[in-house]
Amino acid sequence: MADLCNRDGADRLASKIQDFWRKQGFDVVVEMRDEGFVSTMRSSRTDVRSNMINGMPTKQLMAEPA
């Protein structure tokens, strides 16, 4: 099972999210935020944040000119 809380895992997850929604015709901005050491996890973590609301994108991609 992949660790999605470290920087590499968060980067892979962010890319998957952006690619998925781009293929569906939506512009989703995904960024990573290093949150530092978390005592309950006993490690540092990287959060994945986006401009989606309730897991849904807010902007469609502009149609390419023909």
Residue pairs with C-beta under 8 A, 6 or more apart in sequence:
2 9
2 12
3 9
4 10
4 12
4 13
4 48
5 41
5 43
5 45
5 46
6 43
6 44
6 45
6 46
7 32
7 34
7 46
9 46
10 32
10 46
10 47
10 48
11 32
13 48
14 30
14 31
14 32
14 48
17 28
17 30
17 48
17 50
18 28
18 30
21 27
21 28
21 57
22 28
22 61
24 57
25 60
25 61
26 57
26 59
26 60
26 61
27 57
27 59
27 60
27 61
28 50
28 51
28 52
28 57
28 59
29 50
29 51
30 48
30 49
30 50
31 48
31 49
31 50
32 46
32 47
32 48
32 49
33 46
33 47
33 49
34 44
34 45
34 46
35 44
35 45
35 46
35 47
36 44
36 45
37 43
37 44
38 44
38 45
51 57
51 58
51 59
52 58
